[in-house]
């Protein structure tokens, strides 16, 4: 009797069986939503090749690919973790300033441009990663470089 | 013939009471959000990211910038299941 753990929830099943041994291990990324959003463009700048690889693998697998793309997925995880790790090493104060601002302003990038400018400068100086917004029209200032955000609470 | 000030006292009381309750409820909501402004206009992506935040930190508004997740994080992702699986 009572060799089974009681489950009180009828919808959520938490299965603590670890992955089989033949699948190589990878440490999961530990950053939460606001730090990830703050670092997202730098993750994109460094890891574009890996991310594109993974997305191509998923596309080629035609809706499957959970097992087939594990190798690419591990590369994506490791690359993102390396970016977070480097930012933590070199620009921790600016990084925290930015993501705490984001967390306070509903994760709206346009409300935290001053903190973002400091972070972008620090990351560019130390890690040589630059924030670029993909598909910005030619000859137009990208939105993160504009001097004034019209509706922002803090410039 | 000005309005006597006694006529305006009830309005002062009403405005004061509304201001107090509004401020108190706002403060309560701020405290429930971990001493941060509440999130609003959340889409599905924001909601699943907040669930992930809860799995990482134990609190939906908790944040951490560590590069590596704590041990066991990869296994505490709940599956949504139907009754027949229990």
Interface residues (C-beta under 8 A of the other chain):
Chain A: X7 X10 X11 X12 X13 X14 X15 X16 X17 X18 X19 X27 X28 X29 X30 X31 X32 X33 X34 X35 X36 X81 X82 X84 X85 X88 X95 X96 X99 X100 X103 X104 X105 X106 X107
Chain B: X36 X37 X39 X40 X41 X46 X49 X50 X52 X53 X56 X57 X61 X62 X63 X64 X65 X66 X67 X68 X69 X70 X72 X73 X74 X75 X76 X77 X78 X79 X80 X81 X83 X85 X86
